[in-house]
């Protein structure tokens, strides 16, 4: 692969993460700049009008602190997804994002649920469980790094903090685990190599000892 292809791949790894973060900040800036409130476009469980939030919830945030706390892990985990799982990255992101919001719409309390944290938990769960399931040393190392950096995230799938959508976190975590199982043999997998036996290999026995072929002598 030439340098231009390597550069193209490198750009593709960062393109979606950067765009995603820019979009959520831009939407929040529009809210502040024009005095708008997009919270009503979040997920409101088990209502028809609240179902529209399934498509919008990941881009809406309540305040700057909420937005900032989601931006860093979102960027890191999206980069990890597009680096290690380029083949299935878009499927995991878009299908996982929809299923996370849809499950939130089914199980959550009657309130507006907003924020990209569902996507964060989706990616966290997918990358972690994929690394364990695939038994690939680089993915296992990445999983350990994620646990070290974001290990406390696991507790927020429980209702331990008032005003936090733990249902959205739980939905993302479960969907990430489901996708890790579904795509366990797709994307980046541990490679196995098989070697074909050549005529040269027949010169050695099973213990590696040299065993020259017998030569039949013709008698006149």
N, C-alpha and C positions, 0 to 999 in steps of 0.2 A: 504494500500500500504506500502511495507516495505522500509527500508532505501536505499537499493540498487536501487530500482525503482526510488525513489526520486532523487538519485544522477545521475542516467541515464538521467532523464528528465532535470535536471539542466545542464548537459553537452550538451544536444541537443539544448538547448536554445542559448548557446554561440558558438556552433560549426560552424554553417554557417556564422554568423557575423564575427567571427575571421578569418575564411578561406577567406571570400570575401575581407576583408581588407588586409590580407597578400598577396593575389593574385594581387590586384591592385598596391600595393607597389613593389612587385617582378617584375611585368611587367615594371614599371617605372625605377626600378634599372637596368634591362636589357638594356633599352634604353640608360641610362646614361653610363653604363659600357662599352657597345660596340658601342657607338656613333650612335645609330639607332634613327629613327623617325617613330613612328607608327601612326601618325596623319592621314595618308592617308587611314588607315583602319577604320576610323570613318564613320559616316553616311554622305553621300553626296547625297542630295535630288534628287529624280526622275531620277536617273541613275541606270543602271543595276549593274555596278561595285560598285557604292555607296551603293547598297543594302546590301552588305556584312557587312557594318558597323552596321546594325541592330543587328548583333550577337556579334560584338566586341566593340562597342562604349562605353559601360559602364565600360570597363576595361582600357581605355586609358586616360591619363591626360597630359596636356600641360606643367606643371611645379610643383614644390614642393608645392607651396602655393595652387594651384588648388587641388592637391591631399590631402593635409592636411585638407582643408576646407570641403571636402567631406567625409573624413574618420570618423570624430567624429559623425556627425549626422547619417551617414550610419550605424555605429555600434549600436548606441542607438536605432534607429528605427527598425533595423533588430532584435535586442533583444526583443523589444516590440512586433513585429510581431510574433516571434516564442514562446513567452511566452503566449500571449493572444489568438493567433489563430493557435495553433499547427496543427489543422485538415486541414486548408486551406492555411497554410503559404507558402508551396512550389508552390501551384497554383498561389497565389498572386504574389510571387516573379518572377517566370519564365514566366508565361503568361503575367503578368503586365509589366515585363521588355521588352518582345518582342513587345507588343502593344505600349509601350511608344516610343521605337526606330522606330517602323514602322510608327506611326503617325508623328514623327519628320521627317522621310524620305518623307512623303507626303506634309507637310505644310511648312517646313523650307526654309530659304534662301539658295542660292547656295553657300555653304561653307561646310567645314568639321566640323561636330558636334561631340564632344567627351566629355567623363566624366561620372562619376556615379551620377551626380546631377539629372538626369532623374529618377533614382531609388529612390533617396532621396525624391524628390517631389511626386513620386508614393506612397511611404510608408507614408510620412507625410499626404497626402490627404486621403489615405485609413484608417489609424488609427484614424485620426480626425473625419471623417464623420461616420465611424463605431461606434465610441463612442457616437456620437449624435443620430444616427439612432436607435441603440439598447437600448438607455436609461439605460445603465448599469453603476452603480455609479463608478466602478473602471475604466471603459473605458472613462467615461466623465471626471474623474479626470486626466487620462492620456492625454486626448485631451487638457485640460486646461494647463497642464504642457508643452505640445508640443507648444501650442500657445505662452506661456510665453517665452520659450527658443528659438523658431524658428519663432516667429510671423512675423518678418521682411521678411521672405522668400517669403511671398505671393506677394510682390511687384516685385519680379524678374520673374514673369510669364508675365511681360510686358517689352517692349523694352526700358528699362530705362538706360541700361549700355552697352556701346559699347564693342564688342568682347565677349559678354556672350550669350550663346545659350538660349535665353528666350523661343524659340520654344520647346526645349527639356524639359524645366521646365513646360511649359504649358501642353505639352503632358502628362507628368507624373502626373500632378495635375488632369487632366481630366480623365485619365485612373484609377487613384486611386479612384476618386468619382464613376466612373462606377462600379468598382469591389466592392466597399462598398455597392452599391445598389444590385448588383447581389448576393452577399454573405451575405445579411443582416440577413438571417435566418440560416446561417451555421457558424460553428466555435463556438465561445463563445457567447452565448445568455443568456438573463435574464431568470432565471428559474421560472416556475410557479408550484405550488403544489396543488394537489387536494386530498381531504380526503374522504374516504368512510365512510358512516354512519354505525355505529355498533348498536347492540341491546341496549347497554348502553345509546346511544344518545337519544333513544326514551323515556327515563325516564325524559327528560327535554323538556319544551315547547319552543317556538320560542323566549321567553324573558329570557330564562335561568333558569326559576323556576322549582323546582323539582316536577315531576308529576308521582307519583308511579303508576304502572299498577294495574288495578282492578282485584280482585280475586273473582271468582265465587264460592259461597258456595253451596255445595250439601246438600239437605235436605233428611233425611231418612224418 
